């Protein structure tokens, strides 16, 4: 009864992902709101420099929150870490909604980065540890779907609704998440790791159908944990142990590569980019809404097919097509910079941005978060995923700063760089990234070690 297992797991996952909607709203907040803050209608006095730092300060907050993330996901567990992050997010929305000075926005954005970092480390861990291998990719991808729903809400509300509307919606969603997720079970994987077998069994019982052999699955999880506990768990072992080193390199390329393929710049600057393109074919606010909607639909499609087609092939195709869209956009801006009349082809930036939304989010924008939760062993999971998140945050900071510097020299310059980065990610994915589709977490560790998984004689489907 696979559908029953999916429903049980999806209930826990859905409860968790309400805060991902709020995270998506926070991430895309600057795109529609910075033009407002810089306008004469703004109720908060904001300079151009301050507006630019509103983008970066959230990523700096995420970076500063990394030590807390490492500590809490192992100390208090994945579930409680997510609840803690939700409380912080709720307070941030209150500060943004009620604040009347830009300093309040800076503080709120900083702590939203910290909370978002903890959320996007703990959530994939929680999902990977509650889900069965055959549906793990589907469930993990829901995080991004919900985040994109948040982005869609921001792009819809920002240009048309009062300033306080976004904080109000974000606060309500986060409050609901706190109420619902509190009653969901903790990860059985984490509970066994903390030597709480009875609680782990009860948790797994709530997540599985009555037809599942709980003892067999608990024994498999326990065996994997015991084997992985024999391995060293020091931070330096991320680089000293070959399989861990391979995992962290993969996640460095994928997480930093997402940003260097322009996604953070698109999220935070889509309205200014469209304004610079000067298209006469479609209103920029409408284009931004369609952009978010296409990303949302692409994520839904990807979540339904990621366990069918596999992570690797989707990643390669997505990276190549994203690079082509960015290349077309950069060529358009280059011609515009050289004073060519581009009015007759001003549909190109709209088409490029919208196609990019679909192809990027179908693969490069979705697969890394799934793989991140799969490739680190239990002993290194918190450290490994947090270090991978370091690369994600650094990639975001670098991409935003490069855009802010280079676009002043010509809007085409950063997009040439972002296009090249997407092509490089495609090449790396084809050569270096293993396929994890349908593999148990234990099998994936054997693959990273370059060894053949040892099958369980009593149950050939397990290792």
N, C-alpha and C positions, 0 to 999 in steps of 0.2 A: 504494500500500500504506500507507494512512493508519494502520492499526493498528500497523504495524511502527515508523513514526515515533513514534507515541504511546508504544510500549513503550520505545524507546530514550530518549526524553525523560523518561518517567516513572521510568526507572531512576535517572537523575541526580537527578530531583526527589525521589524517595522517599529516596534516600541523604541528601539535604539535610534532609528534613523530620523525621527522627528527633529532631533537636534541638528541633524545634518542639513535639514531644510534651512534652519536658522544659520548654520555655518555658511551655506551657500549665499544666503542673503547678505551676510557680513562681508563675504569675499567680493561680491559684485557691487557692494554699496557705493563705492567711490565713482563708478562709471556714470550713473545718472545724477549723483548727488554733488559731485565736485562742480559741475557747471552751475548748479543752483547756488552753492556756497560762494562761488566767485561772481555771482550776478548781483545786481542792485536789489533784488528781492530777498536776498539772504537775511535771516535774523541773527546770523553769526558772522562777525567780521573775519574774513579769511583772505590771506595773501596767496599768490601763486605758489610760492615756495612751501607754505604750510599745506596747501592742497596736495602737492606732490608727495610730501612726507606722510600724509594720511594714508597713502598707498603702502609705503615702505614700512611704516611703524607696526603694522599688523604682522608682517613677516619677521621683523625684529623681535616682537613679542613671542612669536612661535619659537624663534631660536633661543631666547632666554628661558623659555618654558621647558626646554629639553631635559635638564636635570630633574625637574619635578616629574616629568612624564616617566623617565626611567625608574624613579623611586616608587611612584604610586602604582603603576600597573602591576608591579610584582609584590609590593607591600600590602596594598589593600585590595588588589584584584582588578580585573578588567571592568566588571560591572560597576563597582564603586567609583572607579576612576571616571567612567562615563557620567555618572551622576554628579560627581564633583565638577566636571567640566560644564555640565548643564547649568549648575547653579551660577557659575561665573558668567556664562553667556547671558543668562537672564538679567544679572546685575548690569552687564554691559549695555544691553538694550534699554534698560531704565535710564542709565547715564546719558546715552545718546538722545533719547526722547525728551529728557527734561533739561539737558545741558544747554546753556546759553553762551558758552565761550568755547573757542576752538580747543583750549587745553583739555576740556572734558572729553572732547572727541578723541584726542590723542591718547588719553588714559584708557578710554573704553576700547579703542582699536588695539592698543597694546595688549590688554588682557584678553581680548577676543582672539588674538593670535595665540596666546598661551593656551587658552581653552580649546581652540581648534586643533592645535598640535596634539594635545592629550587625547582628544576625541578621535582624531584620525590615525592615532597609533593604537589606542585601546580597542576601537571598534573592529578593525580587520582581524585583530587577535581574537576577540570574542567570537566573531562570526566563524572564523576558520576552525575554532575549537568546539563549536556547537553543531557544525554542519557535517553531513556525510560527504564523502569525496565527490560523489556523482552530482551533487547540487551545490557544492561549495562555491564554485565560480558564480553561479546565478545569484546566490545570497549575498556574496561579497560585493557584487556589482550594484546592488540596491543602494549602497551608500552614496555612490556618485549620482544615481538617479534622483535621490532625494535632495542632494546638494544642488543639482541642476534645477530642480523644482523651485528651490530657494532663489536661485539666480533669475529664473523666469519671473518670479513674484516681484523681485526688486526692479527688473526692467519694466514691468507693467505698472508698478506703483510709483516709482521714482519720478518720472517726468510729469505725471498727471495728478498725484495725490499729495496732500500736505506732508510736510517734513516728518511729522511724528507717526505717519501711517506705517512706515517700514519697521521702526522699533516696536510699535504696538503689535503688529502681526508676528514679528520675531519673538517677542516676549510671550505671547499667547502659545505659540507652538512649543517653545522651550518648556513652559509650565506644564503643558499636557504631557510632554515627554517625561518630565520628572515624576508625574503622578503614575503614568502607565509602566515605565521601565522599572520602577522600584519593585514591582511585584514579579518581575521575570527572574528566572533562575540564573545563578552564576555559572561560569564555564566549568563543565565536568573535568576538562583537561587541567584547568588551573587548580581545582579542588583536589584532584589526585596528586598533582605536583606538590601541594601543601599538606599531603598525607591526611586527607579527609575523605576516605572512601565511601562512607555512608552518605554524606552530603553529595558526593559526586554521583552516586547511584540514583539518588532522588532527583538530582538535576537532570541526568540523562533520561530518567523515566518520564519527566515532563516534556522532554524534547523529542522523544521517539514514540512510535506506535507500539501497541501491545505485542505485535508480531516480531519485533526486533529482540534478539537475544542480548539482553543488557549485560549479562555476565561476560559473554564473549567479547563484546565491544569494550567493556571496561578493562578486561584482561589485555586486549590489544593496546589500548591507550596506556595502561600501566607499564606494559613491556617496553613500549617506545620511550616512555618517560624514564624508566630505570636505565635503559641503555644510554640515553642522552645525558642522564645525571652523572654517568661515569666520565663523560667528557668534561674538559675544563670549561669554566664559565666566566673567565676573566675578560674584561674589555679588550685586552690586547689579543685575545684568542680569535677575535674577528679577523685579524690579519695574519696570525701565526698558523691557524688551522686552515689548510687549503680549501676545504668545502665552504667554510665560513667566509673566507676571503673571496671566493668566487661569488657567493651570494651577495656580499656587500658591494662588489664591483658592479654586478648586474643592477642592483637597486640604485647605485649612484648614477649610472648611465640613464636608467629609466626615469628616476624621479627628477634629476636635474634636467634631463632631456625634455621632459614635459614642458618645463618653463622656458627652456631655450628654444623650444618649438613654438613659443609665443603665447601660450595659453593664459598665463597670468597677466600679460600685457593686454590681451584681448578682453579678459574679464574686467579689468580695472580701467581700461581706456577705450572701450569700444565706441562710445559716443564721440570723443574727440577724434578718433581715427576716421570715423565715418564723416565727421564734419570736414576734416582735412581733404578727404577724397572729393567732396563737392558734387556728389551724384545728384542728378535731377530726376531720377526715376522713382525713388521711394523715400519717404520721410525717414530720417535717421532713427527716431524713437521706435517706429514700426519695425525697421530693420533689426534693431537690437532685440525686440521682443521675438521676432521670427528666429533670430540667431539662438536665443535661449531655448525656444521651443524645439528647434531642430536638434540641438544638443540633447535635450530631454528625450525626444523620440529615438535618437540614435543610441542612447544609453539603454533604453528599454529593449530595443532590438538586439543590442550586444549582449545584454544580460540573458536573453533567451537563446542565444547561439554560442556563447563563449564556451559552454561545456560540450558543444557539438563540433565546432570547427577548431577549437583549441586556441591557446593563448598566442602562440608564436606566429602563426600565419596571419592572424588578425592584426597583430602588432606591426608586422612588416608592411602589409598593404596600407594600413592606416598612416604610418610614418611617411611612406612615399607620397601618398596623395596629399597629405598635409603640407609636405614640402613643396609640391607643385602649386598648391593654392597660395602659399606665402610667396613663392617666386613670381606668380602672376601679379600679386598685389604690389610687390616691390618694383616690378617693371613698370606698372602703371604710375606709381609715385615718381619713379625716375623720369619717365617721359613728361610728367607734369612739372617736375623740377627743371627740366630742360626747356620749358615754355612751349611744348607741343600742345596743340589743341586736342584735348582728350574728352571734350564734351560729348562727342558722339559715342564714345566707348566708356562713359562714366558708369555703365552698368557693371563693368569688370570688378571694381572693388566690392560691390554688393554681392555679386555672384561668388567671388573668391571667399569672402567672409562667411557666407552661408554654407557653401560647400565644405569649407574648412570646419565649420561647426559640426557637420555630420561625420566627416571622415576622421577627424581628430578624436571626437568623443567615442566613436565606435571602437577604437582600438587603443591608441596611445594615451588617451585620456581616461581609460577604464582598466586596461589590463594590468598596469603597474600596481595598483592597489590590491588586486587579486593575488598577484605573484608575491608581493611583499609579505603577505600573511602566510605564504606557503613554504618559503625556502629557508627559513631559519629554524634550527633545532630548539627544543623547549628551553634548554639551559641558556641559550643565547637570544631567545625570541625578543625579550624586552629591550635588551641592549641593541640587537641587530636592527629591529624595526625603528628604534629611536635614532640610530645612526643613519638609517635610510631616510628618515624624516629630516635629519640634519641636511642631507644632500638636497632634499626637496625644498627646504627653506632657503638654503644658500642659493640654489638655482633660481628661486623666485626673486630673491634680493638682487642677484646679479642681472637677471633678465630685465627687471624693472629699472634698475639704475642705467643699464646699457641703453634701454629705450629712451629714458629721459635725457641722456646725454646725446645720443646719436640722432634722434629725430629733430633736434634743433639744427643739425648740420644738413638735414634733408630727410624727409620721412621715409625715403626708400632705403636708407642705410641700415637701420635695424632689421628690416624685413629680409634683406639679403642674408644677413647673419642668421636669422631664425630659420630661413629656408634651408640653409646649409646644415644647420643643426639637426633638423628633422631627417634629412637624407642620411646623416651619419648614424642616427639612432636606428634607421631601417637596416643599414649595413651591419651594425653591431648585433641587432636582434637576429638576423639571419645566420650569423656565424657563431655567436657565443651563448645565446639563451636556450636552455633546454625546455622541452614541452612538459608542462605539469598537469595537463588535462587528465582527469580521471585517476590521478595518482594519489595514494594516501600520503599524509605528511611524512611518514616513515620512509616510504618508497622514494620520495623526493630527496631525502637526505642521502640515500644510497646513490642516486643518480649524480648528485653534486660531488660525491666522493669518487665518481668514476667507476663504481662497482655495480655488479648485478644484484638486485634485491633478492633476499633469501625468502622463499615462500614458506608459509606456515603449512605443514603437511596436513593438519586437521582441517584447515580452511584455506584453500588455494587462493582465495581472493584477498587474503591479508598477508602481511610480511611479519 
